[in-house]
Amino acid sequence: MTLFRRRKQHNLDEVATQHSVFDDPKTVGYFQPTEKYENLHRFDPSARWTWAEELPLINKLDWKITLWACIAFFALDLDRGNLSQANTDNFLEDLGLSTNDYNLGNTIFKLAFLCAELPSQLVSKKLGPDRWIPTMMCLWSIVAFSQFWLNSRETFFTCRFLLGMLQGGFIPDIVLYLSYFFKGSELPFRLGLFWTTLKIVDIVAPIIAFGILRLRGHHGQEGWRWLFLIEGVFTFSVGVWSWFMMAPSPTQTRAWYRPKGWFNEREEIIMVNRILRDDPSKGDMHNRQAVDLKKLWKSICDYDMWPIYIVGLVFGIPTGPPDQYLTLTLRDLGFDTFNSNILSIPSSALGIVTMLVLTYLSEVWNERSLMGLFAQIWVLPNIVALTVLPSDVSPWVKYVILTILLAYPYPHAMQVGWCSRNSNTVRARTVSAAVYNMFVQVSGIIISNIYRADDQPEYRRGNKQLVAVCSANIVVYGLVKLYYIWRNRQRDREWNAMTREEQLRYLETTRDQGSKRKDFRFAH
């Protein structure tokens, strides 16, 4: 994973220490970590290390932290998405549900997921992600395997609600947790791997489902019941494992079951100082320090973050309904249960490649808004094709278009990293990760209500709406880029108008925090 780096190849014996404000005796005092910072005992501005020390350490972090995050997300998405596989086993018919009931169930889930995002993130910040994430996983897995006993429309809606409430904070909690271990330039690719897991689930889940759904009739139960039970029990085991796998911070890896910890003192010094040199704001809070209501409101009112939130609201709408209805659409096209599940795999496999390439290029070129714009340009002609295709077109033609559409370069990982980078404080990063994902969940509610029963099976009205949204998204990404360029030029004029003495006085006396600091520039 260390091969994914923006910088050129280095001699392993060269110094890898990043230049930062800590190298200037006149500014080092203004960026010192707070006394409450949990890694303060390893902070050393004079510390230096080589690439031979840093690169193996990043690999170790990936094996300990990134791999765990991917496995945990695999478990989340397995439970979150298995309703799609259940649909291929006559789930709706067995419970007497309609397409509109299915939409309402998804809306309830999304709304509950949305409402849980910010409260869960605040609880996580107080208790620590290492305690809260395993707790959430165990609780939602109990609800997940309890779906084995679904017997009515009401129990279906209840489980959708509980799953949304218990899963809601997982993603922003993971993003915050990863930011404790990785630099800003490293985080997007780790998030890319994280969301690659979603695509892997899209590939693996249909195969698993094909095997489990064949249990239909076993002990007189439908196959989808066994699907919910078996996958829910798997998630519960991952949740229990996570209690023992997660560490609070780079210097807090020792425990009664891990007496030697993961890192020696030298490695801890490197980890702490490489993180703070990249972003000194990561030392401004303890990892179990709560965000109070005043700080919460301050973070929510940070209008410079709202362009990214708006992007989070709209970017996924054009692909959401075709993705959500893929297996149902394939069944309508005449494919059986097995082929419907198998034919959903190619778009996921291609999507892994396009997403990682997009994330990689966004860091190599230091470009985010235009990369997101490119993703919308990829989607637009395919949505138009779905809108205008004649009804008697070959099922394989429609399948190819759907596959190309859903293989688009998914920009979510890039945008989550973008949001984290533009936050510039732990407090703002805690809140912005949740708020951004809340906007994404709002888009999920919109997505769940675009394809309607009276518009099936071709959903032409819905696809026309998707064409309009996709066209508007291209404009939105362009406006977001222009906004951040304008804000950075404002900051440049203000900062460059100061003398060196005035700049130092500002650093010493300013009450500006996070992205409001005059010496901060927005990524775009």
N, C-alpha and C positions, 0 to 999 in steps of 0.2 A: 504493500500500500504506500510505502514511502516513495515508490516510483512516481506517484501522482504528486508532482510538486511544480509550482510555477517557476521556481528558480532553476538555473542551469545546473548541470552536474558539477559537483565539487570534489576536490581532493579530500579524502577522508581525514587527513591530518590538519586541514584548515579549520580555523575558528568558525564555529557555527552561530555564535552569539549574535543576536539581532541588535543592530543599533537602535537606541531608544532614548527617551527623555532622561533615563537614569544615568546616561553617560555625561550629561551636562551638569556640573556642580551647581550651576545657578538655578536649574529647574528640578533637580532630583527631589528636593524637599517638598515640592508641591504635589508630587504624585505618589508619595509613600502610602503603602497599604494601611488601612485602619488597624488599630490595636486589636480589634475583634476578629480580624481575618485569621481563619483557621490554619493557614500555611505560613503565617508570619515568621515562625522560627526558621524557615528555610529560605526566606527572602534575603538575597545578597546581591546588591547592584554591581559588586566587583567580580561576581562569578563569571567564569569563561569556560567554554567547552568546545569540543570539536564535533565535526560531522560523524566521526566514528563512534562518538558517544550518543549523539542525538538520534540518528537514524534507527539503530536497534531499539532505542527506547520508544520511539513512535510505533515501531512494529509491535512491541510488547503491549503498548496501550491499545492498539487495534485488536490484539488477541484477547485482552482482558475486558475492554470496554465496548468497542465497536461490535465485536462478534456477539457479546451478550445482548446489546441493544437490538441487533438484527433478529436474534432468536426470539426475544420478547415481542418484537413487532410482528414476527411470523405468527406467534400465538394469538396476538390481538386480532390480526386480520383474518386468521382462520375462523375465529368466532364471529367476527364482524361481517364476514362475507359469505358464510356458508348458507345463508338464506337463498342465495342465487342457485347453488347446487340443489338445495331442497326443492326448488321450483321445478326442476327437471324430473322429480319423482312424484309429481302430482300433489305437492304440498297444499296449494290453494284449494284444489278440489277436495282433498281429504278433510280439510277443516271448514269447507263451505265458504271460502273467501273469494272475493272478486278482485279484479285488477285494482280497483279504487281502494279496496281494503289494504291491498299490498302497498299501494302508494301512501296511504294514511299511516300504516305501520312504519314505513321508512321515514315519514315526516316526524312521527313521534320520536323515533330513535334519534334523528338528527337534532330535533329541538332539545331533547334531554341531553344529548352529547354537547350541544352548544351551551346550555345553561350550566353544565358542570365544569366547563373549561377553566374559567377564571377562579372560582372557588377552590377547585382542586389544585391549581397552580399555587395559590396562596397557602393552602395547607402543606403542600410539598415544600415550599420555601421555609416554612416554620419547622416542620418535622424532619425535612431532608428527603430528597428523592429516593435515597437508599432504603428508607423505611416505608414511604408512602406508595411507591410503585408496586412492590411485591404485595402490599395489602390490597390495592386495587385489583391486581391480577387474580388473586385468590377469590375475592368477592364476586367479580364478574364471571369467573369460570363456574362458580356454583349456579349462578343464574343461567349460564349458557347450557350446562348439561341438564338443568331442570326443564329445558324445553322439550325433553323427551316426553313429558307428561302434558304437553299442550292439548287442549280439547275444545277450544272455542275461540271465537273472535276476541273476546275479552282477555283471555289468557295470553293470546298472541300479542295484543297491544301492551299488556302489562310487562311482559318480558322484554319487548322492544324498549319500553321506557326505562326499565331497570338497567338493561345493558348500556343504553346511552348515558345514563347518569354515572355508572361505575367506570365506563371506558373513557369518558370525556376528557379527563386531564392527562391521559397517558402520553400523548404526543408532545405537548409543550413541556411536560415534566422531563421527558427524555432529552429534548433539545437543550433545556437548561443544564441537565446533568452532563451532557457531552461537552458543553461550553466550559465546564470546570477543568477539562483535561486537554482540549485541543485549541489551537490558535484559530483566529478568524479566517485565515486563508486555508486552513485544513478542515474546518467544520463543514463547508458545503459538500465536499466529496464524501465525508462520513455520512452526512445526511442523504447523499445520493445512494450510498450503499444501503442505508436505512430504508429508503423508499424503493430500492431495488427489491427488497424483501417482499414488498407489496406485489410486485410483478411475479416474483417467484411463487408466492401464494397463489396468484392467478393461474400459474402453470401447474403447480403441484396439487392444489385443492381439487380440481376436477378429476385428477387421476385417483386421489384418495377417495373422493366421493363416489367414483364409479365402483370401486371395490366395496365400500361400506353400503351404498344404496342397494347392492345386490342382496343385502340381508332382509329386504322386504319379505314379510311373511314369517321371519324367524321369531318364535314365541308370539306369533300373531300380531306383530308390530310392523308399521311401515318403515321403509328404509331410511327416510329422513329423520325419524326419531333416533335411530342408532347413530346417524351422522352427528346430530347435536350432542348426544351423550358421549360418544368416544372423543370427539374433538374438544369438548368441554373439559373432560378429565385430563386430556393432554395439557391444556392451558393451565389447569390447577397445578400440575406437576412442575411446569415452568415457573409459576408464581412462587411455589415453595423453594425451588432451586434459586430463584432470584434473591431471596432473603440471605442466602449464604454467598452469593456471587457479587453483589453490589458493595462498593466501598464509598464512604462519604466524600472523600477528596484524595488528591495525590499523596498526601502525607498521613492519611488515616486508613490505611489498608490492613492494619493488624487487627486481629480479633481472636477470641478464644479458640475458634476453629481454624484460624490462619495466623498462628503466633509469629511467624517470620515476615508476614506481609508480602507484598509484591515487589517492593523496591527497596534498595539500600539508600543510605543517606545521600550519596553523590547523585543518584538518579532523582531523588526527591528535590534536591537543589536545582538540578537542570529543569525538571518539569515546572516547578513553581516560577522560576525566573524567566523561562522562555514564554510562559503564558502572560506574565505581568509585563514583560518587555513588549510583547505584541499588543496588549491592551491593559494599561494600568488600572482601568476602571474595574477590572475583575477582583481587585483587592479592596473594594470599598464596602463590602458587607461580609458577615459570617455566613457560612452555608446553611446554618439553621436559624438565621435571623429573619423574623417576619417582616413583611411589607405592610406598614400600617395604612389606615384609610387615607391619610393625607398624601402619603407617597403613591398610593394606588391611584387616587384621583389625579395627581400630578402627571403620572405616567399615561393615563387614559387621555388626558387633555393635550398631550404632546402632538400637536397638529402636523409636525414634520414626519410622523410615522404613518399618518393616515393614507397617503398615496399608496403605500405598500398594502395596507389593509384593504383598500378598494380593489387593488389587483387580486388579493386573495378572495374577494367576494365574486369576481366575475371570470377569472381565467379558466376555471374548470367547468363552467356551465355548458359550453358547446359540445364537450365530449361526454358529459355526465350521463344524460339519458341513453345514448347509444350503448354506453358501457354497462349501465345498470340493467338494461333490457336485453343484453346480448344473447343470453341463453334462451330467453323467451322468444326473441326474434328468430333465432336459429330453429327453434321448434316450429314456429309459424312458417318458416321456409321449407319445412318438410323433413328436417333432420331429426333422428331419434335421440334418446337420452344420451347414449354413449357418444355419438358423433357431435352433439351439441356441446358437450363438455370438452371433448378433444379439440374441436375447431376453435375454441376460445383461447387455446394455448399460443398459436403463432403471434397474435397481436401483443401478448404479454412478453414473449421472448424478444421480439423486435423492440418493444418499448423499453426494455432494460438497456439495450445498446444505445438507443437514441437519448434516453434520459442521462446516462452517464457521460455520453459525449457532450451533451448540452452543459451539464454541470462542470465538466472539465474545461470546456472552452470559455465558460463564464469567468473562471478564475484566470486562465491563461491570458485572455484578452481584457480582463477586468471590466467586463460588460455584462449587465444583468437585464436592463429594461429591453434592449434590442434583441436579446436572446429570447425573452418572453414573447416579444412581438413576432419573432420568427416562428415560434410554436403555434401561434394563432393563424399565421399564413399557411402553415402546413394543414391545419384543420379545415379551413374555409372551403376549398374546392371539394373536399369530400362530403361535407355537409350539404353543399349545393347539389352534388350528384345524388345524394339520398332523397333530396327534395323533388328532383325532376325526373328520376328514373321511372320509366313506364311500369305499370303493374305486372305485365307479363314478362319482364326481364328474367333471365336465368338466375336462380338462387345463388349460383356461384359468383356471378357478377356482383351482386349485392354483398356477398360475403367478402370478396376481395376489397371492396370499397370500405366496408366496416373494419377490416383488418388494418388497412393503411391508416384509416382515421384513428383507431385506438392505439396504433404504434407510434403516435406523435411524441415528440420529446417533452416529457412531463416536467414542467419547470418548478414544481412545488419545493423540492429540496433546495434548489438555488435560491428561491424566494425566502424560505425560512432562514437560511444563512444570511441573506441580504437584510432581513429584519433584525437579526441578532447583531450584525455589524453596525447598523445605523442606530442601535439603542444606546450603546456606549456607557451604560452603567448596569450593574447586576439588578438593581431595582427595576429599571426600564426594561431590561432583557426578560426578566421574570414575567412582567405584565404583557409586553408586546408579543411574546411567543404565544400566550394564551389568547390575546385579543385577535391576533392574525388568524389563529386557527378557528376562533369563533366565527370570523367572517367566512372562512372556508366552509364551516358547517352550515351557515346561513345559505350559502350557495347550494349546499346539499339538499336543503329543504326546497329551494327553488327547483333544483334538478328533479326531485321526486314528484313534482306536480306539472311537468311539461308534457310528458306523454300521458294522454288520458284514454279511458276506455272507448269513448265515442270517436277516437281518432285512429284506432288500431285497424289493421295490423301495420299499415305503412307509415302512420304518424306524420303525414305531410304537413299538417298545421304546426305540429311541434317542431319539425325540422326547419320550417320557415322562421320560426322564432329563434332557433339556434343560429341560423344564418345572420340574423340581425344582431344578435348578441356578439357573435364572433367578429363581425365587421366593426362593431363598437369597441371591442377589446383592442383591436389594432390601434385605434385612436387613443385609447386609455394608456397603453404602454408608452406611446410617443409623448403624451402629455406628462406622464410621470417622470420621464427622462428630462424633459425640458424644465420641470419644476425643480429637480435637484441640481441641475446645472445652474439655474437662476439663484438658488439658495447658496450654493458654493461660491458663486461670484460675489454675492452680498458679503459673505464672510471674508473673502479675500480682500475686498475693498476696506472693510473695517479693520482687519488684522494688519494689513500692509500699511495702513495709514498711521499706525502706532510706531513709536521709536522702540528700540530694544528695551530700554528702561521701562517704557509704558507697558510693553508686553509682559515683562517680569512682574511688574506691579499688579497687572491684571491677574496673572496666575496666582499671586500671593493673596489677593483680596477678593477675587470673584466669588459670587454665590451661584453662578451659572453651573449647571450640572448636566452630564450626559451630552446629548446632541445639541444642547443650547450653548455650549461653550464656543467661544469665538475661534478657538484653535482646532475645532473639529470640522471635518469635511465629510459630506454624505457620499456613500457609494451609490452608483446608479448604472 
